[in-house]
């Protein structure tokens, strides 16, 4: 039962039949069947682009890390220094963190299955959690090693070597931080702009079909056409308006896994700075060995402090809480302001990953109101005001 | 302006409600619009109504399915503290100050009124903390590295157990503004963190075994035996407390199951590790070669196998996976039954996930022929999924 669009009108619509015969209705209100995963209105390919860009960054970082690590291992074995080998082990932990981030990024792109109906986007969050735990674990190990160094009074601490090794580590980490932090954001803008206009093209899944809806009421004839055109005029500016908004946010928000790797590298550089300071002081005053421990402790606390923000974000997503950028009370009030809406219950807004929000609620309407129209209105309101596109509304009378 | 309006409204509401929940609200239109939702919502699920619902008892229209409510009531100040935090900047500092005092009070409340398992867990944690502090002190003063490392390991473990305790205490809170589903997920999260830590531990034991293999130090630190024996005893007490959960594969019926299971596995793994150390030193004293490598390797593998099922189960819940206790065939059968009804054209988007084990949430979108009355259809769908155990279902019907 596939319908063709015989009339083009002002909207450029392309109806590409899918073998499954699924249709999308209501201007992309529903995004198709379950295996579509979670892509809405072509954000799938935008996601994929962002993901490949992030993956490329991480791959380069991993390769660099491996090169530096092998350099350090060779140097450490030649100089027979435990400190250098320990630093090489630290770089290995960096590689592990990058590997986890890389895996999470790759896995997040898998298609949804019947058991994983929302797709695999959550893996990003879990991967970020694991890598933050790794940071904590490593910080703990560093503090432990500092204590051990203090306790083991037999070995003299070579301040100069500490300083040198830490400086090298710092240089490596800075290179990595620059690599991971640099945002290739411009590509996003252009890509998205294209979407504003030809938004039916090339995806095979998304089509605005308010057109179809009015087609079936052929008897409305002129009125249908009028509505259709009116709607057409609406859609385009609406899309253009809503896109740059979240787009700016995208610029500032890195992918959470890249951010996790960046935090890891940042933490390492902070620690290296601490070790450098400690090494310099011990080089100057070899008796003040406790400075090593104090520096390590102080800088460990700083490192833990940098992870707090990300842990809070992760926890909020995992606990299915309302995302911070959305004001649930305002949304509810806005919906109640519509005349046909009498009450709202069971409003749940949650995010599947940072940036992808879903909403589910029960809306009680007046018995004489047209359920269909109210549904449209509510969904449009939510989409335009809050940019939540995955909405499930149950209309009750 | 919006902010101050809602702030005033929420803060006035309790006093209004305390006086008389049936008194009509003033003629201010906005508040009237707001209050309609209070009168008709059915429970503390609507985020904005959470505050009001604490006082007024359910007078509202009953929805299709009622969610079970947590039976322990927490004093309402907590809601205002948490719920209003997001909306009003001015509330933030107040909340920050109060929370330190509140933390101490909370600890005492937990110890007094917690469930039996919580009390046992706090006892276990305090034992562990005491023991590890003593060990750390002795290790630092006598300069023995082994004791210090053991103390660190214990401290990490204690931190995790404290997080589990915190999760148990917090998960009793009712759902509020920001956490519309409640706090029960924290238990699953703490179980996941415990499992993750145990995996890290097994990995580090494997590294230690490798280290021992390469270094081939036969000189074993004998003072560790005393600490290992004490550790073993403390952990065995813990296993006894949580003996109901001392299994590898467990069916999880409630949220706490996962948390208790993870705590039990934690203490079990710790005791296995201590036992392994004791065994290794005994073997060494007998003269078996590579005893340390063998024992550590064995312990590492055992802990890994113990933890994997828990890790997978908690990971599945956190990943929004379809509930494992509902087989796909049952879900497909339900979909077929729905599609076979004449008014339904198509089912789009049937998604299910578990909030905590035992509580399934679903959302469904149906395409129905225009003009049909959707009420019997909704009732049918709800009944169908209620039999499967889906407690919270939202069904969107699109008329074609």
HADDOCK unambig.tbl for C-alpha pairs under 7 A between the chains (distance, minus, plus):
assign (segid A and resid 32 and name CA) (segid B and resid 348 and name CA) 6.53 0.50 0.50
assign (segid A and resid 33 and name CA) (segid B and resid 348 and name CA) 5.19 0.50 0.50
assign (segid A and resid 33 and name CA) (segid B and resid 349 and name CA) 5.28 0.50 0.50
assign (segid A and resid 34 and name CA) (segid B and resid 348 and name CA) 7.00 0.50 0.50
assign (segid A and resid 34 and name CA) (segid B and resid 349 and name CA) 4.94 0.50 0.50
assign (segid A and resid 34 and name CA) (segid B and resid 350 and name CA) 6.74 0.50 0.50
assign (segid A and resid 115 and name CA) (segid B and resid 321 and name CA) 5.97 0.50 0.50
assign (segid A and resid 115 and name CA) (segid B and resid 322 and name CA) 4.97 0.50 0.50
assign (segid A and resid 116 and name CA) (segid B and resid 320 and name CA) 6.95 0.50 0.50
assign (segid A and resid 116 and name CA) (segid B and resid 321 and name CA) 4.89 0.50 0.50
assign (segid A and resid 116 and name CA) (segid B and resid 322 and name CA) 5.97 0.50 0.50
assign (segid A and resid 117 and name CA) (segid B and resid 351 and name CA) 5.53 0.50 0.50
assign (segid A and resid 122 and name CA) (segid B and resid 319 and name CA) 5.28 0.50 0.50
assign (segid A and resid 123 and name CA) (segid B and resid 319 and name CA) 6.62 0.50 0.50
assign (segid A and resid 148 and name CA) (segid B and resid 145 and name CA) 6.31 0.50 0.50
assign (segid A and resid 151 and name CA) (segid B and resid 140 and name CA) 6.81 0.50 0.50
assign (segid A and resid 151 and name CA) (segid B and resid 143 and name CA) 5.52 0.50 0.50
assign (segid A and resid 318 and name CA) (segid B and resid 318 and name CA) 6.56 0.50 0.50
assign (segid A and resid 319 and name CA) (segid B and resid 185 and name CA) 5.60 0.50 0.50
assign (segid A and resid 319 and name CA) (segid B and resid 186 and name CA) 6.68 0.50 0.50
assign (segid A and resid 320 and name CA) (segid B and resid 179 and name CA) 6.92 0.50 0.50
assign (segid A and resid 320 and name CA) (segid B and resid 181 and name CA) 6.99 0.50 0.50
assign (segid A and resid 321 and name CA) (segid B and resid 178 and name CA) 5.67 0.50 0.50
assign (segid A and resid 321 and name CA) (segid B and resid 179 and name CA) 4.43 0.50 0.50
assign (segid A and resid 321 and name CA) (segid B and resid 180 and name CA) 6.37 0.50 0.50
assign (segid A and resid 322 and name CA) (segid B and resid 178 and name CA) 5.21 0.50 0.50
assign (segid A and resid 322 and name CA) (segid B and resid 179 and name CA) 6.18 0.50 0.50
assign (segid A and resid 329 and name CA) (segid B and resid 48 and name CA) 5.89 0.50 0.50
assign (segid A and resid 336 and name CA) (segid B and resid 33 and name CA) 6.84 0.50 0.50
assign (segid A and resid 343 and name CA) (segid B and resid 36 and name CA) 6.49 0.50 0.50
assign (segid A and resid 343 and name CA) (segid B and resid 37 and name CA) 4.80 0.50 0.50
assign (segid A and resid 343 and name CA) (segid B and resid 40 and name CA) 6.85 0.50 0.50
assign (segid A and resid 344 and name CA) (segid B and resid 37 and name CA) 6.24 0.50 0.50
assign (segid A and resid 345 and name CA) (segid B and resid 41 and name CA) 5.69 0.50 0.50
assign (segid A and resid 345 and name CA) (segid B and resid 46 and name CA) 5.35 0.50 0.50
assign (segid A and resid 346 and name CA) (segid B and resid 45 and name CA) 5.26 0.50 0.50
assign (segid A and resid 346 and name CA) (segid B and resid 46 and name CA) 5.05 0.50 0.50
assign (segid A and resid 347 and name CA) (segid B and resid 46 and name CA) 5.61 0.50 0.50
assign (segid A and resid 347 and name CA) (segid B and resid 47 and name CA) 6.96 0.50 0.50
assign (segid A and resid 348 and name CA) (segid B and resid 180 and name CA) 5.86 0.50 0.50
assign (segid A and resid 360 and name CA) (segid B and resid 394 and name CA) 6.70 0.50 0.50
assign (segid A and resid 361 and name CA) (segid B and resid 394 and name CA) 6.88 0.50 0.50
assign (segid A and resid 372 and name CA) (segid B and resid 398 and name CA) 6.88 0.50 0.50
assign (segid A and resid 372 and name CA) (segid B and resid 399 and name CA) 6.37 0.50 0.50
assign (segid A and resid 392 and name CA) (segid B and resid 363 and name CA) 6.81 0.50 0.50
assign (segid A and resid 392 and name CA) (segid B and resid 394 and name CA) 6.73 0.50 0.50
assign (segid A and resid 392 and name CA) (segid B and resid 395 and name CA) 6.96 0.50 0.50
assign (segid A and resid 392 and name CA) (segid B and resid 396 and name CA) 5.72 0.50 0.50
assign (segid A and resid 393 and name CA) (segid B and resid 394 and name CA) 6.89 0.50 0.50
assign (segid A and resid 393 and name CA) (segid B and resid 395 and name CA) 6.84 0.50 0.50
assign (segid A and resid 393 and name CA) (segid B and resid 396 and name CA) 5.20 0.50 0.50
assign (segid A and resid 394 and name CA) (segid B and resid 394 and name CA) 5.84 0.50 0.50
assign (segid A and resid 394 and name CA) (segid B and resid 395 and name CA) 5.18 0.50 0.50
assign (segid A and resid 394 and name CA) (segid B and resid 396 and name CA) 4.69 0.50 0.50
